[in-house]
Amino acid sequence: MAFRYPADLFTRAKIESILDWHHSNLRLGAGTFVYYTALAPFLGLRPRPDATKHAEKVLMQSLARIESVWLKGDAKFLLGSPQPSIADLSLVCEIMQLEMVPTPPSTITLMKKTWKTNTCFRRLLLVKTQL
């Protein structure tokens, strides 16, 4: 379990910086995009194309940053770690909520599928072993 939140202070600081970044970037883009494309129509609220477009822009920039900064090369998990961290779980959960959007942006399907699959599969294994 220590790998989810590493004991090494240098690695922990990097994980903390990803988690801090997540709240004002990926969450802002993904949450707002899901709200205006899936939840608002379901609730009968008026569409806001300008807000949807802005949210999609923030979302695309966030996804690009994840891949270019924290998932370089053949990394299985963020920062090249051999195990998923709390940051991996947090970011993948945010991205997976986009599954409920009727037509998600095409870039989402192009994201490193191995990272999403590895993180989700690992999480399922951890939950199953704790039951």
Residue pairs with C-beta under 8 A, 6 or more apart in sequence:
3 81
3 83
3 84
3 85
4 83
4 84
4 85
4 86
4 89
5 12
5 15
5 85
5 86
6 12
6 15
6 85
11 79
14 79
15 78
15 79
15 85
15 86
15 87
18 70
18 78
18 79
18 87
18 91
19 86
19 87
19 90
21 65
22 87
22 90
22 91
22 94
25 58
25 61
25 62
25 65
26 59
26 62
26 63
26 66
26 91
26 94
26 95
27 94
28 55
28 58
29 55
29 56
29 57
29 58
29 59
29 60
29 61
29 62
30 55
30 59
30 62
30 94
30 95
30 97
30 98
31 94
31 97
32 51
32 52
32 54
32 55
32 58
33 52
33 55
33 56
33 59
33 98
33 101
33 105
34 97
34 98
34 100
34 101
35 55
36 47
36 48
36 51
36 52
36 55
37 52
37 101
37 102
37 103
38 100
38 101
38 102
40 46
40 47
40 48
41 47
56 105
59 105
60 105
60 107
63 95
63 107
63 108
63 111
64 107
66 78
66 91
66 111
67 111
67 112
70 78
70 79
71 78
71 112
71 115
72 80
73 80
75 81
75 115
76 82
76 114
76 115
76 118
77 83
77 84
77 85
77 88
77 115
77 118
77 119
78 84
78 85
78 87
78 88
78 91
78 115
79 85
79 87
81 88
83 122
84 118
84 119
84 122
84 123
88 115
88 119
89 119
89 123
92 115
92 116
92 119
92 120
92 123
95 108
95 111
95 116
96 116
96 120
98 104
98 105
98 108
